[in-house]
C-alpha cells in the first residue's frame, strides 16, 4: 500500500476558475444558449472558412462545393448534437466523458493530449496570420510580433468562458460592419480584374465532392468534441430546445454562410486568400483591423480549449495547482515556438492525419453513448470520470481507437490521390464504432469502473 499523501482535490473556487475542466459543471453555473452561441460564432468568423470556400470554388466549382459542404453539415451537426446532448446531461468535457466511455483514467490521456495539441497548433496558425498581417503596417522583426500576438491572449482568456463570451459579443459589433462593407464593395465592383474560372459541375466532378468531404473530415471530427466542451454549460432540461441555438445554428453559419462567402469573394476578386482580398477591398487599415478582429475571435476559443485540455491532463497526475491559467501561459509560450518554426507553412499534413484520429475518437464516443450504454445497456448509470473510480486503462476504447487510427492512417498514406484516401477519416470512424462495441461485448464492460475506489 502506498504511504504517499494524496494531493488534495481543488476547492470549488479553483474548479470555477478552471471552468470546471476536471469535474462536472454544477447546475448553479449553467448558462443560457445566447452565451454559448456567442462563443461558437467566434469560431465561425475565422478566416479559415473563407479560405476553404475560396479554395473549394477555385478547384471544384460552386455546385460541387455546395453538395460537399451540405454533406459536411449533416455529418457535423448529427455527431455534434449527440455529443452535446450527453455533455449537457453529464456536465462533462469531451475528455472527461472519454475516460468513462471505454478508455479509463490513463487511457484517455492520449486523446486529451492530441486534442490539446490540436488547439495549440491551431492557435499558432492563427497567431502567425495575425503577426504577418500587422507587419504590413509596421515592419519589425518577426519574433517581436510573434511574442506580442501570443502574449495579448493571456489577459483575454484569463477570466474563462464568461469573459470570452463578453469579448466575442462585443467584437461582433466591429466584425459585422466591416465584413458587410467588404461584401458591398465586392458586389459593386464586378470589373475588379478577376480572371478566376471555376469548373462546371459534371459527373466527372464526383471525385471533387469526395475531396471536399475528405478535407472537411478534420472539422467533422473536431466540432463534436469542441461543441460538447461548451454545451456542457447548457441545462439538460432545456437542451433540446436550446440545441438549435447552441448546436445547429453555429453550423448553419459555418457551412451555409462562411464557406459560401469565401466562394463569393473568390469569384469577385480572383483570390482565395482573405488576408489578401480583404485588404484590397477595404484598404490597409480597415483590412488589417478586420483580420485582427476575426483571428482574435477564433484564437480565444483555441487557447481556452487548449488550456482546459492540459489542465485536465495535469489533474490526472495530481498536479491540481497547474490549472487552466497556468496552461494558458504555457500554451502561449508554445505558440511562439511554433511560429518561429513556421507552423503555418507545415500545417496541412498534421490536419489531414488529425481528422483521422479525431473521427476515430468520435466514433468510440458515439458507440459507447448510443450502443454500449443505450442499446445494449452493458454499462449503466452516470458516466464515471474520477480517476479513483476507474481502471487505469480500459481496452475497449483504447484498442478501438488504435486499430481505427492505424487503418485510417494506412489508407491515407498508401492510397495516393484515390477516392478511398479522401474517405480515410470516415473509414476510421466506422471501424472505431464497430471495434468499440465488439470490445465492450467481449469484455462485458468489466473494465469500466473499479469494484471499489482506490486512493490516489
C-alpha distance (Angstrom), angle and dihedral (degrees) to the residues before:
residue distance angle dihedral
X1 . . .
X2 3.81 . .
X3 3.79 117.1 .
X4 3.80 93.3 -162.9
X5 3.77 115.9 120.8
X6 3.81 108.8 -118.1
X7 3.78 116.4 -116.8
X8 3.82 106.6 -106.7
X9 3.77 117.6 -109.2
X10 3.81 114.3 -109.7
X11 3.79 118.2 -97.2
X12 3.79 121.2 -108.7
X13 3.82 89.8 -101.2
X14 3.80 88.5 57.5
X15 3.80 91.5 48.8
X16 3.80 89.5 51.8
X17 3.81 91.4 49.2
X18 3.81 88.5 51.4
X19 3.84 91.6 49.2
X20 3.84 87.7 -115.4
X21 3.79 92.8 -67.8
X22 3.84 90.9 158.1
X23 3.78 104.7 34.9
X24 3.80 144.2 31.0
X25 3.78 118.7 -65.7
X26 3.83 106.0 -111.2
X27 3.79 116.8 -123.4
X28 3.81 89.3 -120.2
X29 3.81 93.3 66.3
X30 3.80 98.9 44.5
X31 3.80 112.6 131.1
X32 3.80 137.7 -141.4
X33 3.81 121.6 -98.8
X34 3.82 93.3 -111.7
X35 3.80 90.1 63.3
X36 3.80 92.0 52.5
X37 3.81 91.8 44.5
X38 3.80 91.0 55.1
X39 3.81 90.0 54.7
X40 3.80 95.5 46.5
X41 3.81 93.9 46.7
X42 3.80 85.7 57.9
X43 3.80 85.3 68.9
X44 3.81 93.4 48.3
X45 3.81 95.0 55.2
X46 3.82 92.6 60.2
X47 3.80 115.9 121.9
X48 3.81 86.7 -125.1
X49 3.81 91.5 82.2
X50 3.82 93.7 47.1
X51 3.79 87.8 50.5
X52 3.81 91.6 49.6
X53 3.79 92.0 50.9
X54 3.79 91.1 50.8
X55 3.79 94.3 48.0
X56 3.82 92.6 46.7
X57 3.80 91.7 49.3
X58 3.79 93.2 46.8
X59 3.82 94.6 48.5
X60 3.81 104.7 32.0
X61 3.82 109.3 14.8
X62 3.79 131.9 -116.9
X63 3.84 99.3 -74.9
X64 3.80 93.9 52.2
X65 3.81 89.3 46.0
X66 3.80 92.6 52.0
X67 3.82 91.6 49.4
X68 3.81 94.5 45.3
X69 3.80 94.7 46.5
X70 3.81 91.6 46.6
X71 3.81 89.4 56.3
X72 3.80 88.6 46.3
X73 3.81 90.1 51.4
X74 3.80 93.3 51.0
X75 3.81 93.2 48.5
X76 3.80 95.5 43.7
X77 3.80 95.1 45.1
X78 3.81 94.2 46.7
X79 3.80 95.2 49.1
X80 3.82 92.4 41.8
X81 3.80 93.3 50.1
X82 3.81 89.9 55.6
X83 3.82 97.1 46.4
X84 3.81 91.7 43.1
X85 3.81 91.2 49.8
X86 3.79 90.9 58.4
X87 3.81 93.7 38.8
X88 3.80 88.3 55.8
X89 3.81 91.5 45.6
X90 3.81 95.0 47.9
X91 3.82 99.2 31.1
X92 3.81 89.0 -134.6
X93 3.80 135.1 131.2
X94 3.79 118.2 -116.0
X95 3.82 88.6 -103.6
X96 3.81 94.1 53.3
X97 3.81 91.4 46.8
X98 3.79 88.9 50.7
X99 3.81 92.0 59.8
X100 3.79 91.9 59.2
X101 3.80 95.6 36.3
X102 3.78 97.1 75.3
X103 3.81 104.6 -60.2
X104 3.80 107.1 86.5
X105 3.80 130.4 -144.7
X106 3.80 97.6 -58.5
X107 3.80 97.7 22.1
X108 3.79 89.8 68.8
X109 3.80 91.5 57.4
X110 3.80 92.1 83.2
X111 3.79 92.9 57.5
X112 3.80 92.7 43.2
X113 3.80 92.3 48.5
X114 3.81 94.4 51.9
X115 3.82 90.8 41.1
X116 3.81 90.7 54.2
X117 3.80 92.0 43.1
X118 3.81 89.9 52.0
X119 3.79 91.1 58.7
X120 3.81 92.1 45.6
X121 3.81 90.0 54.4
X122 3.81 92.1 45.0
X123 3.82 89.4 48.5
X124 3.80 91.1 52.1
X125 3.80 91.4 48.0
X126 3.79 93.6 52.9
X127 3.82 91.3 42.6
X128 3.81 91.6 52.7
X129 3.81 89.0 52.9
X130 3.81 88.5 52.3
X131 3.81 91.8 48.8
X132 3.80 94.1 50.2
X133 3.79 89.7 45.5
X134 3.80 97.3 53.1
X135 3.81 89.3 44.9
X136 3.81 86.8 68.6
X137 3.82 87.5 69.4
X138 3.80 100.9 34.8
X139 3.79 118.5 20.6
X140 3.81 108.4 -147.1
X141 3.82 130.8 149.2
X142 3.81 110.5 -69.0
X143 3.80 94.0 -117.8
X144 3.82 90.9 60.3
X145 3.79 92.3 57.7
X146 3.82 92.1 39.6
X147 3.80 91.4 57.8
X148 3.80 92.4 41.9
X149 3.80 98.1 50.4
X150 3.79 90.6 45.5
X151 3.80 96.4 47.0
X152 3.82 95.6 49.8
X153 3.82 90.7 67.7
X154 3.80 94.9 59.8
X155 3.84 95.1 74.8
X156 3.80 91.5 35.2
X157 3.82 94.5 61.3
X158 3.82 97.5 29.0
X159 3.81 93.5 99.9
X160 3.81 94.5 51.7
X161 3.79 130.0 -137.3
X162 3.81 95.2 -19.8
X163 3.80 92.7 56.6
X164 3.81 92.8 41.5
X165 3.81 91.4 51.7
X166 3.81 91.0 53.5
X167 3.81 93.3 47.0
X168 3.79 91.8 50.1
X169 3.80 91.9 47.2
X170 3.80 92.4 52.4
X171 3.80 96.5 41.1
X172 3.80 91.9 56.8
X173 3.82 86.2 68.5
X174 3.81 87.7 66.0
X175 3.81 97.3 36.5
X176 3.81 99.7 52.2
X177 3.85 99.6 52.9
X178 3.81 91.2 46.9
X179 3.83 95.9 48.6
X180 3.83 91.0 44.7
X181 3.80 89.5 50.2
X182 3.82 90.1 50.9
X183 3.84 90.3 50.3
X184 3.82 90.9 50.0
X185 3.82 92.7 50.3
X186 3.81 92.5 46.8
X187 3.82 91.9 47.3
X188 3.78 93.0 51.1
X189 3.78 95.3 45.0
X190 3.84 103.8 63.5
X191 3.77 90.9 152.3
X192 3.78 93.8 58.5
X193 3.78 91.4 127.8
X194 3.78 100.0 -94.6
X195 3.78 113.1 161.7
X196 3.78 96.5 171.5
X197 3.79 113.3 132.4
X198 3.79 114.6 -168.8
X199 3.82 119.4 -150.0
X200 3.79 117.0 -100.0
X201 3.79 116.4 -118.1
X202 3.80 118.6 -102.7
X203 3.77 137.9 147.1
X204 3.78 86.7 -92.6
X205 3.81 87.0 66.0
X206 3.80 93.9 64.0
X207 3.84 90.0 101.2
X208 3.81 85.7 56.9
X209 3.80 91.0 56.9
X210 3.79 89.7 50.9
X211 3.80 89.6 47.5
X212 3.82 89.6 54.6
X213 3.80 91.5 48.0
X214 3.79 89.1 48.4
X215 3.80 92.3 49.6
X216 3.80 88.9 51.7
X217 3.83 92.1 53.2
X218 3.81 92.8 96.2
X219 3.82 89.3 54.3
X220 3.81 92.0 45.4
X221 3.81 88.7 52.2
X222 3.81 99.7 40.5
X223 3.80 101.9 42.8
X224 3.83 97.8 61.8
X225 3.81 88.0 56.0
X226 3.79 96.2 40.3
X227 3.82 93.7 46.7
X228 3.80 91.0 47.8
X229 3.81 90.5 56.5
X230 3.81 89.2 60.8
X231 3.81 100.4 33.6
X232 3.81 89.8 59.4
X233 3.82 84.0 80.7
X234 3.83 91.0 61.7
X235 3.80 117.6 96.6
X236 3.78 108.0 -109.6
X237 3.81 92.1 -138.6
X238 3.78 89.8 63.5
X239 3.82 97.7 33.5
X240 3.81 97.9 105.4
X241 3.79 90.7 51.2
X242 3.80 94.1 40.5
X243 3.80 95.3 44.8
X244 3.79 93.3 81.8
X245 3.81 87.7 62.4
X246 3.81 99.3 36.2
X247 3.82 101.3 36.1
X248 3.80 114.4 14.2
X249 3.82 101.2 36.0
X250 3.84 95.9 53.3
X251 3.81 90.0 53.1
X252 3.81 91.7 47.1
X253 3.81 86.5 56.3
X254 3.80 91.2 45.5
X255 3.81 100.8 47.2
X256 3.81 102.5 26.3
X257 3.81 102.7 33.1
X258 3.82 112.0 23.5
X259 3.81 99.5 39.1
X260 3.86 94.6 42.3
X261 3.80 88.0 47.3
X262 3.80 87.2 57.7
X263 3.83 88.1 53.2
X264 3.80 90.4 50.7
X265 3.80 94.3 51.2
X266 3.81 91.6 45.4
X267 3.81 91.1 52.2
X268 3.81 94.0 46.4
X269 3.81 99.3 41.6
X270 3.80 104.3 27.6
X271 3.80 91.4 -126.0
X272 3.81 131.3 100.8
X273 3.82 94.5 -163.0
X274 3.84 111.8 93.2
X275 3.80 90.7 -164.9
X276 3.82 87.2 64.1
X277 3.79 105.5 36.7
X278 3.82 97.7 41.7
X279 3.80 90.6 55.0
X280 3.80 88.0 47.6
X281 3.82 91.9 50.4
X282 3.81 100.1 39.9
X283 3.76 102.3 27.8
X284 3.78 127.6 -112.3
X285 3.82 100.3 -68.1
X286 3.82 98.9 43.3
X287 3.82 92.4 37.7
X288 3.80 92.0 53.8
X289 3.81 90.5 44.4
X290 3.81 91.3 54.1
X291 3.80 90.4 46.5
X292 3.78 91.8 52.2
X293 3.80 95.1 46.5
X294 3.81 91.0 48.5
X295 3.80 96.5 46.8
X296 3.80 94.9 42.3
X297 3.81 89.3 53.4
X298 3.81 93.4 55.3
X299 3.78 94.5 40.9
X300 3.80 92.9 55.3
X301 3.81 88.3 66.5
X302 3.82 94.2 39.0
X303 3.79 94.4 55.1
X304 3.80 93.1 38.9
X305 3.80 94.0 53.5
X306 3.80 92.3 42.5
X307 3.81 91.1 54.0
X308 3.81 91.3 47.9
X309 3.81 91.5 52.1
X310 3.81 93.5 51.3
X311 3.80 92.0 44.0
X312 3.80 86.9 56.1
X313 3.83 90.7 51.4
X314 3.80 93.8 49.1
X315 3.80 89.8 49.5
X316 3.81 88.4 57.8
X317 3.79 88.2 62.9
X318 3.78 94.5 45.8
X319 3.81 93.9 -104.9
X320 3.80 93.3 131.9
X321 3.79 91.6 154.4
X322 3.81 89.0 67.1
X323 3.76 93.5 78.4
X324 3.79 135.4 164.1
X325 3.81 94.4 -73.6
X326 3.80 92.5 52.5
X327 3.80 89.9 50.8
X328 3.81 91.1 47.2
X329 3.81 87.1 63.6
X330 3.82 92.3 44.3
X331 3.81 92.0 49.3
X332 3.81 89.8 50.5
X333 3.80 91.0 52.7
X334 3.81 90.6 48.5
X335 3.81 89.2 50.5
X336 3.82 90.5 57.8
X337 3.81 91.8 50.0
X338 3.80 92.1 48.7
X339 3.80 91.7 49.9
X340 3.81 90.0 51.9
X341 3.81 86.5 54.2
X342 3.86 90.7 50.6
X343 3.79 98.1 -112.7
X344 3.80 90.0 177.5
X345 3.78 91.5 62.3
X346 3.81 93.7 48.7
X347 3.80 101.7 40.9
X348 3.81 104.7 102.0
X349 3.79 99.5 72.1
X350 3.80 93.9 49.7
X351 3.80 94.1 48.2
X352 3.81 92.9 48.6
X353 3.80 92.1 54.2
X354 3.79 92.4 37.7
X355 3.80 90.4 62.4
X356 3.81 89.2 58.8
X357 3.81 92.7 51.6
X358 3.81 94.9 44.0
X359 3.80 94.1 48.9
X360 3.81 90.3 48.6
X361 3.82 88.6 52.2
X362 3.81 92.1 48.5
X363 3.81 89.0 48.0
X364 3.81 89.7 56.8
X365 3.81 92.2 48.7
X366 3.81 94.0 47.8
X367 3.82 90.9 47.1
X368 3.79 91.9 51.5
X369 3.79 98.0 42.7
X370 3.80 98.1 43.8
X371 3.81 105.6 27.1
X372 3.82 111.4 19.9
X373 3.80 93.5 41.2
X374 3.79 101.1 21.5
X375 3.78 111.9 34.3
X376 3.84 102.2 21.3
X377 3.83 97.1 27.8
X378 3.81 91.1 -149.0
X379 3.81 87.1 146.8
X380 3.78 124.9 30.7
X381 3.79 139.8 -178.1
X382 3.81 130.5 42.6
X383 3.79 117.5 -26.6
X384 3.81 108.7 -91.4
X385 3.80 112.8 -136.9
X386 3.83 102.8 161.1
X387 3.79 112.9 112.0
X388 3.79 91.9 -142.1
X389 3.82 90.1 60.9
X390 3.82 97.8 44.1
X391 3.77 136.6 75.6
X392 3.78 110.9 -111.6
X393 3.80 91.1 -118.5
X394 3.79 128.3 17.9
X395 3.82 108.9 -163.0
X396 3.82 92.4 -152.7
X397 3.78 98.1 77.1
X398 3.78 98.4 22.3
X399 3.82 94.4 55.9
X400 3.80 92.5 42.7
X401 3.82 92.3 50.3
X402 3.80 94.8 46.8
X403 3.81 94.7 45.4
X404 3.81 93.6 46.6
X405 3.81 94.1 45.1
X406 3.82 91.5 47.4
X407 3.83 93.5 51.1
X408 3.79 93.3 42.6
X409 3.81 90.5 48.9
X410 3.82 90.5 49.2
X411 3.80 91.0 54.1
X412 3.80 91.0 46.4
X413 3.80 93.9 48.9
X414 3.79 101.7 41.7
X415 3.80 107.6 31.1
X416 3.81 96.8 72.2
X417 3.80 114.7 -157.4
X418 3.81 94.9 -21.3
X419 3.80 124.5 134.2
X420 3.80 87.8 -113.5
X421 3.80 89.9 62.5
X422 3.81 89.8 55.9
X423 3.79 88.9 58.0
X424 3.83 96.5 47.8
X425 3.80 93.3 112.1
X426 3.79 93.6 49.1
X427 3.81 90.6 47.3
X428 3.81 87.7 54.3
X429 3.82 89.4 50.2
X430 3.81 93.0 53.6
X431 3.80 94.0 45.2
X432 3.81 91.8 48.0
X433 3.79 91.3 51.2
X434 3.82 93.9 50.2
X435 3.82 96.9 41.9
X436 3.81 91.9 46.0
X437 3.80 92.0 55.2
X438 3.81 92.7 44.2
X439 3.81 91.7 50.7
X440 3.80 91.3 48.8
X441 3.81 90.7 51.3
X442 3.82 93.1 46.1
X443 3.82 94.2 48.0
X444 3.83 91.8 38.8
X445 3.79 89.7 -136.1
X446 3.80 94.2 -73.3
X447 3.82 94.9 134.8
X448 3.79 96.2 57.7
X449 3.81 100.5 86.5
X450 3.78 135.0 10.2
X451 3.82 118.5 -110.8
X452 3.80 87.6 -122.1
X453 3.82 130.8 8.2
X454 3.80 118.1 -97.7
X455 3.78 127.4 -142.0
X456 3.79 114.8 -107.0
